[in-house]
Amino acid sequence: MQNQLPARLHGDADAQRNNRAIRRRLAILAITTGLMVALVTASLIWRDNTHVDNVRETPSQVFTIAVSALWGGFAIFFWDLKVAPYLHYRKFLRDIRTGLHRTVEGRLTRFDTQTTFRNGLGFYAVMVNIGRGDDPEDDRLLYWDASLPKPALHEGDRVLFLVHGNEIIGLQKQ
């Protein structure tokens, strides 16, 4: 049992699902970019036709500025809140698949209910004591991916974790 590694929590299906979500969000961004480019182009054509008449040029300038400002705000908002988290998750999945990992065996002492954000991703903090007693120097802080369902673990359970850095990528209850 000691040589057997815990089953991995993330698989190819997670990466494929994440890549589909990225493509879908980038398609939405591309469509809205096309609409905004069309609106700015139309407003610039309108401005070109009205550049001689200052009274009519002001509304076209305001329209061009408003469309550009709205697009800039939307693009930043959409990228930061809708696209970037999936890009961070893709990097995380790539890192845990190709990076180094180790096992940590110990007694579960804490599983937080509040999420903690690390590298743009949500995690639950997990405290594991790897020693024989309650010595705080033997406590190790690990992180459980918040996008996964919480495991049925209780304080005091002996657990074998497969860990990449401090992120839990595999679990086996003992």
Backbone bond lengths (Angstrom), bond angles and torsions (degrees), N, CA, C in turn:
res aa  C-N    CA-C-N  psi(-1)  N-CA   C-N-CA  omega(-1)  CA-C   N-CA-C  phi
1 M - - - 1.442 - - 1.521 111.22 -
2 Q 1.345 118.01 -26.47 1.444 120.37 -177.46 1.521 111.99 -70.35
3 N 1.323 118.92 -32.82 1.455 121.83 -178.23 1.521 112.76 -82.37
4 Q 1.305 117.77 -11.79 1.452 121.55 -177.61 1.526 110.01 -84.05
5 L 1.341 116.22 126.97 1.459 121.04 179.16 1.522 110.24 -83.86
6 P 1.319 117.27 148.84 1.464 120.11 175.89 1.526 111.00 -64.49
7 A 1.318 115.63 152.74 1.464 120.70 177.83 1.522 109.64 -65.49
8 R 1.318 115.56 141.20 1.470 120.05 179.35 1.524 110.07 -73.02
9 L 1.327 114.64 144.82 1.462 120.93 -178.00 1.524 112.52 -86.46
10 H 1.328 116.98 -23.96 1.462 121.81 -177.73 1.520 108.78 -113.82
11 G 1.324 115.63 138.63 1.455 119.96 -179.82 1.516 111.58 -130.90
12 D 1.321 115.15 -170.83 1.461 120.68 179.58 1.523 111.68 -64.14
13 A 1.322 117.52 -31.52 1.469 120.58 179.63 1.529 110.64 -62.83
14 D 1.333 117.29 -37.14 1.467 120.37 177.52 1.523 110.83 -64.13
15 A 1.330 116.73 -43.00 1.463 120.70 179.22 1.527 110.85 -65.15
16 Q 1.327 117.55 -41.39 1.464 120.60 179.25 1.523 111.24 -66.07
17 R 1.320 117.30 -41.68 1.464 121.37 178.58 1.537 110.22 -63.83
18 N 1.309 116.59 -41.13 1.459 121.07 179.00 1.533 110.89 -66.34
19 N 1.328 117.68 -42.06 1.468 120.87 178.94 1.523 111.53 -64.89
20 R 1.334 117.45 -37.32 1.474 120.09 176.03 1.525 110.41 -62.99
21 A 1.326 116.96 -42.11 1.466 120.79 179.27 1.527 110.67 -63.97
22 I 1.326 117.22 -39.26 1.470 120.32 177.78 1.520 109.94 -63.79
23 R 1.331 117.49 -47.37 1.470 120.63 -179.99 1.523 111.48 -60.45
24 R 1.325 117.06 -41.02 1.461 121.01 179.86 1.534 110.65 -63.12
25 R 1.317 117.21 -44.40 1.462 120.76 -179.21 1.527 111.54 -69.57
26 L 1.329 117.51 -37.35 1.462 119.72 176.89 1.527 111.09 -68.06
27 A 1.329 117.76 -32.72 1.467 120.52 175.67 1.523 110.38 -65.26
28 I 1.328 117.09 -42.22 1.470 120.63 176.64 1.518 109.94 -60.87
29 L 1.324 116.69 -43.56 1.462 120.94 179.32 1.525 110.90 -64.06
30 A 1.334 117.88 -40.11 1.464 121.49 179.26 1.527 111.23 -66.18
31 I 1.327 117.15 -41.44 1.469 120.45 179.41 1.518 110.59 -64.48
32 T 1.323 117.04 -45.83 1.472 119.19 179.72 1.526 110.92 -67.74
33 T 1.331 117.58 -32.49 1.466 120.08 175.76 1.525 109.90 -64.53
34 G 1.323 116.81 -42.73 1.463 120.18 177.28 1.517 112.23 -60.56
35 L 1.334 116.83 -42.45 1.466 120.15 177.88 1.525 111.35 -64.08
36 M 1.306 116.53 -42.09 1.465 119.92 179.82 1.525 111.37 -67.31
37 V 1.325 118.05 -39.76 1.467 120.94 176.99 1.526 109.64 -62.74
38 A 1.326 117.28 -40.24 1.469 120.55 177.68 1.524 110.76 -63.40
39 L 1.332 117.50 -42.82 1.466 120.48 178.51 1.525 111.93 -65.28
40 V 1.317 117.69 -42.72 1.470 120.24 178.63 1.524 110.12 -66.13
41 T 1.329 117.66 -40.94 1.464 120.63 177.56 1.522 110.52 -61.41
42 A 1.329 116.78 -45.26 1.469 120.15 178.25 1.525 110.95 -62.37
43 S 1.315 117.58 -40.46 1.465 119.43 -179.64 1.525 111.36 -69.03
44 L 1.330 118.03 -33.59 1.466 120.31 177.30 1.528 111.12 -70.64
45 I 1.329 116.87 -36.67 1.474 119.75 175.09 1.518 109.57 -64.93
46 W 1.324 116.55 -41.93 1.466 121.39 177.39 1.527 109.89 -60.81
47 R 1.329 117.38 -42.90 1.468 121.32 179.08 1.516 110.42 -64.35
48 D 1.343 118.01 -39.07 1.462 120.44 -179.01 1.522 110.76 -63.44
49 N 1.326 116.46 -37.10 1.462 120.32 179.10 1.520 112.09 -73.38
50 T 1.315 117.93 -20.94 1.464 120.29 -174.72 1.521 112.95 -112.81
51 H 1.350 117.69 10.07 1.460 118.75 -173.66 1.524 113.41 -65.88
52 V 1.323 117.89 -21.49 1.461 120.47 179.19 1.528 110.38 -78.03
53 D 1.318 116.43 -33.58 1.465 121.65 -176.09 1.533 108.89 -98.24
54 N 1.345 117.24 101.79 1.460 121.76 -175.95 1.521 113.13 -62.33
55 V 1.318 118.06 -29.97 1.461 120.72 -179.42 1.530 110.33 -66.38
56 R 1.323 116.48 -39.66 1.460 120.16 -179.75 1.523 112.38 -84.14
57 E 1.345 117.57 -18.09 1.457 119.69 -177.33 1.530 112.05 -74.95
58 T 1.324 118.38 -33.62 1.461 121.32 -177.21 1.528 112.57 -58.33
59 P 1.333 120.51 -47.45 1.472 118.67 177.65 1.531 112.76 -61.47
60 S 1.322 117.38 -36.27 1.465 119.03 179.04 1.530 110.87 -68.56
61 Q 1.330 117.55 -35.87 1.467 120.51 175.80 1.528 110.46 -64.72
62 V 1.322 115.88 -45.79 1.465 120.66 -179.93 1.531 110.15 -61.72
63 F 1.323 117.03 -41.59 1.458 120.78 179.31 1.531 110.70 -63.18
64 T 1.332 117.37 -45.28 1.467 121.38 179.28 1.524 111.06 -61.73
65 I 1.323 116.56 -44.54 1.464 120.92 179.41 1.529 110.33 -64.64
66 A 1.329 117.09 -43.11 1.468 120.87 -178.53 1.528 111.18 -64.14
67 V 1.332 116.84 -45.01 1.469 120.22 179.55 1.527 110.09 -62.96
68 S 1.322 117.14 -43.13 1.469 120.70 179.82 1.527 111.34 -64.23
69 A 1.328 117.08 -43.44 1.469 120.73 179.91 1.531 110.86 -66.34
70 L 1.336 116.86 -42.87 1.467 119.66 177.85 1.527 111.16 -62.10
71 W 1.323 116.05 -42.91 1.453 119.04 179.67 1.526 110.84 -63.80
72 G 1.328 117.36 -44.55 1.464 120.74 178.98 1.523 111.47 -58.92
73 G 1.327 116.82 -45.93 1.465 120.58 178.82 1.518 111.87 -63.62
74 F 1.326 116.42 -44.12 1.463 120.23 179.53 1.526 111.21 -63.42
75 A 1.338 116.68 -44.53 1.468 120.30 -177.35 1.527 111.04 -62.08
76 I 1.332 117.16 -44.55 1.466 120.42 179.58 1.530 109.91 -64.97
77 F 1.324 116.60 -46.77 1.468 121.30 179.52 1.526 110.81 -59.36
78 F 1.323 116.63 -50.66 1.459 121.06 -175.84 1.524 111.10 -64.56
79 W 1.321 116.95 -43.63 1.463 120.19 -179.20 1.522 110.81 -63.01
80 D 1.336 116.20 -49.30 1.468 119.75 -175.74 1.526 113.42 -68.88
81 L 1.321 117.72 -36.75 1.463 119.64 -174.75 1.525 114.57 -97.93
82 K 1.310 118.21 -24.26 1.464 119.97 -174.73 1.530 114.14 -113.21
83 V 1.327 118.26 -31.62 1.465 119.96 -176.35 1.528 111.58 -100.07
84 A 1.320 117.40 -47.81 1.472 121.45 -173.92 1.531 113.88 -56.82
85 P 1.344 120.33 -41.74 1.472 117.62 178.77 1.536 113.16 -59.19
86 Y 1.321 117.12 -36.44 1.460 119.97 178.53 1.531 111.25 -71.40
87 L 1.337 117.03 -33.90 1.462 119.80 175.81 1.529 110.90 -67.35
88 H 1.328 116.54 -39.72 1.468 120.42 176.11 1.532 110.26 -62.86
89 Y 1.331 116.22 -41.24 1.463 119.91 -179.28 1.527 110.72 -67.15
90 R 1.344 117.39 -37.17 1.462 120.40 177.33 1.534 110.48 -62.80
91 K 1.325 116.17 -42.21 1.466 119.93 177.33 1.532 110.32 -63.27
92 F 1.327 116.44 -42.80 1.466 120.69 178.11 1.529 110.52 -59.43
93 L 1.335 117.61 -46.76 1.468 121.23 -179.83 1.526 111.21 -63.06
94 R 1.326 116.76 -39.59 1.461 120.45 178.19 1.535 110.42 -65.50
95 D 1.327 116.12 -43.01 1.470 120.09 -179.40 1.524 112.13 -63.50
96 I 1.327 117.11 -42.95 1.469 118.25 -177.40 1.524 111.77 -73.23
97 R 1.325 117.07 -22.53 1.462 119.73 178.96 1.530 110.73 -78.49
98 T 1.333 116.86 -38.62 1.463 119.73 -173.41 1.523 113.93 -105.23
99 G 1.328 117.85 -14.44 1.460 120.47 -175.17 1.517 113.43 -84.94
100 L 1.318 114.07 176.77 1.462 120.84 178.75 1.519 110.46 -74.93
101 H 1.315 115.62 150.64 1.458 120.32 176.42 1.525 108.92 -142.47
102 R 1.307 114.86 162.68 1.458 121.61 -179.51 1.518 107.94 -144.27
103 T 1.317 116.22 168.23 1.460 120.19 176.52 1.522 109.21 -105.21
104 V 1.317 114.68 144.95 1.460 122.62 175.41 1.518 106.47 -128.92
105 E 1.319 115.64 120.33 1.463 120.40 179.52 1.519 108.16 -114.07
106 G 1.324 115.59 133.97 1.453 118.43 179.57 1.511 112.25 -176.54
107 R 1.320 113.84 -168.49 1.459 121.88 -179.03 1.528 108.04 -105.71
108 L 1.319 116.22 128.45 1.461 121.46 -179.91 1.527 109.39 -68.33
109 T 1.325 116.23 125.39 1.466 119.67 178.80 1.521 112.14 -111.92
110 R 1.341 117.83 -22.05 1.468 119.40 179.68 1.526 109.99 -160.29
111 F 1.338 115.40 139.91 1.459 121.91 172.97 1.525 105.47 -132.92
112 D 1.329 117.09 104.58 1.467 121.02 -174.83 1.523 111.77 -66.02
113 T 1.330 115.10 153.43 1.463 120.84 176.63 1.526 111.43 -100.55
114 Q 1.315 117.45 -16.57 1.467 122.19 178.34 1.530 109.11 -92.29
115 T 1.328 115.84 140.82 1.461 118.62 178.86 1.525 110.42 -80.24
116 T 1.303 114.34 148.75 1.455 123.99 175.18 1.518 106.54 -119.20
117 F 1.333 117.44 139.02 1.457 119.90 -179.44 1.518 110.11 -102.09
118 R 1.334 114.64 126.35 1.466 123.02 176.59 1.518 107.65 -133.96
119 N 1.317 115.98 128.72 1.469 121.74 177.68 1.522 112.18 53.61
120 G 1.319 116.70 36.89 1.454 121.25 177.10 1.517 115.06 79.63
121 L 1.315 118.51 8.42 1.462 121.98 -178.55 1.518 110.31 -124.17
122 G 1.326 115.93 153.43 1.455 121.30 178.37 1.522 111.32 -90.65
123 F 1.317 115.96 135.31 1.459 122.34 178.70 1.516 109.21 -138.06
124 Y 1.331 115.41 156.27 1.461 121.98 168.36 1.526 107.06 -101.50
125 A 1.319 116.34 133.99 1.463 120.27 177.61 1.529 109.27 -76.67
126 V 1.319 115.42 135.54 1.462 122.69 -179.95 1.528 107.27 -127.19
127 M 1.313 116.36 127.22 1.463 120.76 178.67 1.526 108.50 -106.76
128 V 1.322 115.85 128.01 1.463 122.68 -178.67 1.524 108.15 -126.16
129 N 1.319 116.34 132.38 1.459 121.42 175.97 1.519 107.61 -97.33
130 I 1.336 116.50 118.14 1.467 120.38 -175.59 1.523 112.75 -94.33
131 G 1.334 116.76 -2.02 1.467 120.48 -179.75 1.515 111.77 -91.96
132 R 1.303 115.08 -164.90 1.460 121.01 -179.23 1.524 112.28 -93.03
133 G 1.306 117.75 -19.33 1.463 120.01 -175.15 1.513 112.02 -129.32
134 D 1.329 114.30 -152.82 1.457 120.19 -178.31 1.523 111.73 -100.50
135 D 1.307 117.88 28.83 1.456 121.45 179.35 1.528 109.14 -69.06
136 P 1.348 118.34 119.57 1.466 120.18 -178.04 1.525 113.56 -62.96
137 E 1.323 117.83 -20.02 1.466 119.59 177.97 1.525 111.54 -70.29
138 D 1.314 117.08 -16.60 1.461 121.06 178.87 1.526 112.51 -91.62
139 D 1.329 117.65 0.24 1.465 120.92 179.83 1.524 110.35 -76.79
140 R 1.317 115.80 138.19 1.460 122.45 176.47 1.520 108.19 -124.48
141 L 1.330 115.51 132.39 1.461 121.74 178.94 1.518 108.65 -93.53
142 L 1.323 116.24 120.35 1.455 122.85 178.08 1.523 108.24 -121.04
143 Y 1.328 116.48 167.86 1.462 120.66 -177.64 1.524 110.55 -128.48
144 W 1.338 114.72 130.53 1.465 123.34 178.44 1.523 107.85 -100.36
145 D 1.318 117.27 130.01 1.464 122.95 179.84 1.528 109.91 -60.06
146 A 1.337 116.86 120.99 1.467 121.25 -176.46 1.524 112.35 -69.90
147 S 1.336 118.15 -16.46 1.465 119.26 178.50 1.533 111.80 -79.50
148 L 1.308 117.26 -10.99 1.469 121.65 177.10 1.523 109.63 -93.48
149 P 1.333 117.49 151.26 1.471 118.61 174.31 1.531 109.82 -65.32
150 K 1.323 114.80 145.90 1.465 118.81 179.47 1.530 109.47 -67.57
151 P 1.324 116.90 140.81 1.470 119.64 179.04 1.525 110.73 -75.56
152 A 1.311 115.70 159.32 1.471 121.10 178.45 1.525 108.75 -84.20
153 L 1.315 115.49 72.17 1.462 121.56 179.20 1.517 109.46 -116.55
154 H 1.312 115.40 151.10 1.462 121.37 178.29 1.518 108.25 -127.86
155 E 1.319 115.48 156.88 1.459 119.62 177.55 1.525 109.42 -57.81
156 G 1.316 115.32 135.29 1.459 121.05 -179.31 1.518 113.69 97.86
157 D 1.343 118.24 -14.83 1.470 120.93 178.53 1.530 110.08 -66.91
158 R 1.329 115.81 140.61 1.468 120.51 173.44 1.518 107.55 -86.47
159 V 1.334 114.88 131.59 1.453 120.58 -173.07 1.527 109.61 -137.98
160 L 1.324 114.81 146.50 1.457 121.93 172.13 1.528 106.76 -112.98
161 F 1.327 116.02 118.64 1.459 121.69 -179.58 1.521 109.69 -107.22
162 L 1.322 115.79 143.04 1.454 122.50 166.41 1.523 104.89 -98.90
163 V 1.332 117.28 124.82 1.457 121.11 -168.61 1.522 110.30 -127.80
164 H 1.334 115.72 137.19 1.465 123.37 171.32 1.523 106.07 -113.91
165 G 1.326 117.63 109.89 1.463 119.91 -171.96 1.515 107.38 67.62
166 N 1.323 116.07 -113.76 1.471 121.17 173.91 1.524 111.20 -115.94
167 E 1.318 118.10 3.62 1.458 121.68 -178.51 1.524 110.17 -90.15
168 I 1.318 115.00 132.07 1.465 121.22 179.74 1.525 108.31 -78.09
169 I 1.339 116.15 123.83 1.466 119.86 179.00 1.524 111.70 -118.73
170 G 1.315 116.78 -4.09 1.458 121.56 177.12 1.518 109.72 -155.59
171 L 1.324 116.28 152.29 1.460 121.02 -174.85 1.519 109.74 -146.39
172 Q 1.323 114.77 137.72 1.463 120.84 174.03 1.519 107.35 -145.17
173 K 1.331 115.53 117.56 1.466 120.40 177.41 1.522 108.23 -78.15
174 Q 1.328 116.36 138.13 1.466 119.69 -176.93 1.501 111.66 -108.36
